[in-house]
C-alpha cells in the first residue's frame, strides 16, 4: 500500500517536473543586455502588470491612473504610455527601469493612444470631450488640443507620420488631421458607429470598421474622399492588417465570422466562420498566420492565410480578448479578460509522433482584474 501511495504522489510530480524542464529548455537563449517585456493594463485594478518574456514571469506591478485601458509603445525610445480613462491622464513608463516617470493630463474619457513613427508625439482621442490631445513626448507634456467629432474613440497615425485619422463614434464621421500643421483638414461622413482604424503601409488609404451598420469604409488619404462602403458581418468591432498591406481581416463580433478585404480593389474577398464572438486578431510578421480571439467560445482560432483555412483551435481562459506576439513570433500572449490572466501559447516544430500540433500551452500567468490591452517592448540596454 505504501508503494502504491508513493507512486501516486511521485509520478504526477515527476511529470510536472518533466513538463517544466522541457518547456524551460525550449525558451530562447538571450544575451545579458537583451530585454523583452509585456505590459498589460488592468482596468479594474488601476495598475499595469509587467511580464519578463525571457522567462515568462511577472516582474513588476505598476500603479497608474484610474481605469487604465490602452497602452502604446514608443518605437524610438524605451517608453510606454498608459491611457487612464477614469482619471483623464496618461502614465509614462520607463521600460529600462519599469517605473512610472511622468503623468500627462488629457481630455475626458480617453481610451487609446497611437505614437508617431518618429517617436516624438502621441495622439489620444478623448471620447468625453470631443477632442484629440497631442502629446510632446520629448517634453512629456501636452502640445495641443484639437476639436474633432463627437465621441472620438481612436486616433491612428499613418505610417509616414503625416496624417492622423480619428473615428468619431457618436456622429458617424472620421476627422482627418494634418499631423505637421496640427489642424483638422477634413471631416468625412461614413457609416454608423465607426470604431477601429487601419492605415495601409504606404499611407494611401484608411479603412474604418463601423459596428452599427456592419460595414467598413475605405478612405483615400490623398484626397480625403470616401471611396467605398463594404458590407461585412454584424458588429465589426476590430480589424487586423497583414504587414504587407494586401489584405484586411475584419472581426464580426455578433456574426461569429471574419471578413477578408482586398485593400487594393476595395472588395470583400470572402467571409469565414471563426468561432463565437471573435473580438480581436493579430497577423504574424511573415504574413502567414492570423490568430483570432473568440471571446464567446474561449479559444484562439489559428487561420493559415496561404491555405485559406483554420488549422487549429486552441483552448484558453474565459473571454479571451487582447493579443500580442513575442519579438521572435513564436509565442502568442492572450488576455483572458474574465479570469485576469495571460495564456502563453508556444509555436514550434513537433519533434515526435506524439506531438501532433505545432502549438502548445506554455503557461498561464495571473495579472490583474479586468485586463484590457497588451503590448510587447523589446530592446537592448546601452549599459549593463
N, C-alpha and C positions, 0 to 999 in steps of 0.2 A: 504493500500500500504506500509506504514511504517513497519507493522508487517511482511509482506512478505519479505521486504528488510532485516529486522533484522534477520529473519530465514535464508535467503540466505547467509548472511555473517557469522552467528554464527555456523551453522551446520558444514560447512567444517572445521572451527577452532576446534570445539569440536571433530570431527572425527580425525583430525590430532593430537590433544592432547591425545585422547584415544590411538591412534596407538603408539605415543611416549611413553606414560606411560606403555602400555602393554609390549613393547619391552625392555624398560629400566628395568622393574622389572624381566624380564626373563634373564637378564645378570647374570653371576655367581657372587657370593659374594667372594671377596678375602681378605686375611689378609693384614695388613698395610705394611708389608715388601715385599709383592709379587710384581713383575714387569713382564710385558709381552708386548713386543714391536714388531711391524713390521717395517722393513726397506725397502724402495723402492728406487731403483736407477732411477733417471730421466735423461735419456741420453741427452736430448736437453736443459735441464735447468742447467746442471752441478751441481746438488745437490742431496741430499738424504732426503726424507720425512720420519719422524718418527711418527708412529701411536701408541697411547696407546691402547692396546687391552683390558684393563679393562673397558674402556668407549667408545671405537671405535671413537676416535677423534684424530686429528693431534696435536702433542705437540712440534715439532721442525722441522725446515728445516736446514740441514747442508750443507754448501758449501764444495764441494770436488774438484777433478781434472776435466779435460775436458772429456766429453763424458763418464760418468760412465755407465758401463754395468753390470757386475756381482757383487754379494755381497755374502759373506760367513760368517757364524758364527763360533766362536771357541767353541767346545764342553766342554772345561775345564775352560775357563775364560770368563768374561763378556766383550768380544770384538768382533768386526766385521771388515771385510776387504772389502773395495770397490775398484773394479778394474776400473781404468780410462784409457779407450782405447786411447783417444786423447792426453793425457799428459804422457803416459807410466809410470804410477806410481800407488801405492796402498795407499789409505787413511785408517788409523786405527781409528776406532771409539770406545771410551769407552762407554759401554752401561749403566753403572751406572750414568754417567754424561751426556750422549748423546752429546758428543762433539768429534771433530777430535783431536787426541792427537799425531799423527805422520804421516809422509808420507815417503814411501819407493819406490825408483826408481827400475823399472824393464826393460824388453826389449820392443821392438816396437810392438804396436797394441795388447796388452793383452785384453782378453775379460772375462775370468772367473778364479776363484781360487777354490782350494779344500784344506781343512785343515786336517792334520793328526789326527787320533783318540786321540792321547795323547796331542794334542793342542800345540805342540812345533814348528811345521813347517807348512808353507803354500806353495802350488805349483801353479805356474802361467805359463800357456802356452802363449808364445809371438808369435803370428802369423806373425808379420812383421819381426822377426829376427831369426826364426827357432830355438828358444831356449826355455828352461823352467827355470824360476827363482825360486830358493829355498829360502824361507824367514825364518829367525830365528825369531820366534815370541816372544821369551823371551827378545831378544835384540832389536827387531823391526828393523832388518837390513837384508840386502841381505847376504845369506850364501854361495851360489854357483850359477853358471850359467851353464846349461848343454845343449850341442848341440843335437838336435833331428832332425826329418824330416822337410820337407818344409810345411809351413802353419799350424803349430800346433794350433788347436782350443780349445782343452780341455785337462787338466791333471787331472786324477781321482786317488785318493789314495784307496788302498784296505782296508777293514775293520780291518785287522790285522796290518796295517801300514807298511808292509814290501815291498810293490810294488806300483809303480805308472805307470799307463797306459796313453799314450798320443796319441790322434788321429791327424794324420798329413794329413790334407785335400788336400794339393797340390800334394803329391806324393803317395797317396793311401796306406799308411803304418800306423802301430802303433809302437811306441817306448815303450819298457818296461824298467823301471828304477828300480834298486835296491835302495830302499829308505835309507837303512843303510849305504851302501858304496858310495852313490851319484854317481853312474855310470850307463850308459845305457848298459843293459845286452843283449838286443835283438832288432832287427828291423824286423818286420813281414809284408810282403805284403799281403793285404787283398782285399777289394772291393773298388769301386770308390767313392771318396769324403767321407771318414769316418768323422762322426760328434760326436754323443753322445756316452757315455760310461756308462755301468752298470756293477758292480762287485758283485758277489754273497756274501752273508753274511759270508760264510766260506772261502772266498778269493781264491777259487779254479779256478774260470773261470771269464773271462771278455767277455761281449757282446758289439759290436760296430755297430751302425747303419750307413749305407752308403747311403747317399741321392742320389748319382749319379747313382747307379745301382739297387736300390730297394731291397737291401739285408741287412742282419745282420750277422756279423761274430762272431763266437764263438772261444775263445782262451783259451787254457789250461795254467794257470799261474804257474803250477809246472814245465812244460816242455817248455813253451814259444812256443807252436806249434798251428797252425791253426787247429781247429777241424772240422768246418763246415761253409759253406756259405748258409744261409737260405733265400729263396726268400719270400719277404713280398710284400707290396704295393708300389706304386710310391712315391718317395721322403719321405722316413722315416727320419724325422728331429729330433725326440727325442724319449725317452723311459721312462718307469716308472716300477720299480721293486717292486713286492709285498714284504713287510717286511720279510716274511718267506722265500723269495728267490725262491719259486716254479714256479712262472710264471713271464714272462716279457711282458709288453704291449708296442707295437711299434706304433707310431702315423704317419701314412702315409699321409702327407700333401696334395699332389695333388690327391690322390686316394679317400680321404674322408673316410678312413677306419682305423680300429685299428686291428693289428695282435697280437695274443696271442702265445707266445713261451713257450713250456715246457722246462725249463732250465736244467732239469736232462737228458732228452733224446735228446736235441738239435733238436726239431721238432716244426713246426708251427702247433698248435692245431686247430686254426680257425681264421677267419678274419670276422669282422662285420662292418656294416656301422655305422659311428659315427655322421657325420654332414659335413658341408662344411669346408675344410681345418683344420682338427684337428692339433693343434700345440704342445700342452703340456698336461701332465696329472699328477695326484698325487693319490696315494693309501692310504686309511686310515690305521691306525696302527693295526686295528683288521682284516686286510686283506679282508674286505667285500665290500668296495665301491671304485670304480675308478671314479675320476672326470676328465672330458676331456674338454679342452677349444677349442671350434670350432671357429677359427679365422674368417672364412668366413661367418658363419651364426649367429654370435653374440649371442651365447648361450653356456651354460655348459651342457654337457650330463652326466648323472649320471648312471653308469653301476653297476648293482648288480653282483658281481663276483660269488657268490654262485649260484644265479638263472641263470646266464648267459644271462642277457638281460638288455637293457636300461630301467630304471624305471622312469626317469624324464628328461625333457629338460627345463633348467632354463634360461630365457632371461636375458642378462646383457647388458653392453655397447658395443660400436663398437670395433671390433677386440680384443677380449679377448685373453690373452696370458699367462703370468706367473700366477702361482697358489701357494697358501700356506694354510695350515690348522693351526688353533689355537692349543694351547697345549692340550686342552680338546677334540679336534677333532669335536666340534660342530659348528664351524664357518669356512667357506671357504672364502678366500680372493682371488679376481680375479682382475688382472690388465687389465683394458680397455685401450689398448695401443693407440688407436686413439683419445680418449677423455680425456686422462690424469687423470683418476680417478680409485678408487678401489671400486668394488662392494663387499659387505659383505653379504654372504648367511648364514642363520641360519638353522641348522638341529635340529629338535625337535620332540617330540611325539605329534601328533594332539590331542587336548583335547575335541574338539567339532565337531558336524556333519558338520558344515560349514567350517571346516578346513581340506580339502581333502588331502593336501600334507604335508609331513614331512619337506619340505623345503620352506623357505620364504625369500624375500629380506629384510634384516635388515636396511641397509643404503647404500648410495653411498658417498664416500669421495674424494673430489678433491685432487690431489697430484701435480705432475709437468708435464712438456712436455716430451712426449716420454718415459713413464716408461718401464723399461726393465726387471727387476728381483725383486723378493720379498723374504725375509727370516724373520722368526719369531724367536725371542730370549726371553726365559723366565727364571727367576731366582729369588732368594730371596736375599735381601740386608743383609749383615752381620751386618750393623749398621743402625739405624733409620735415 
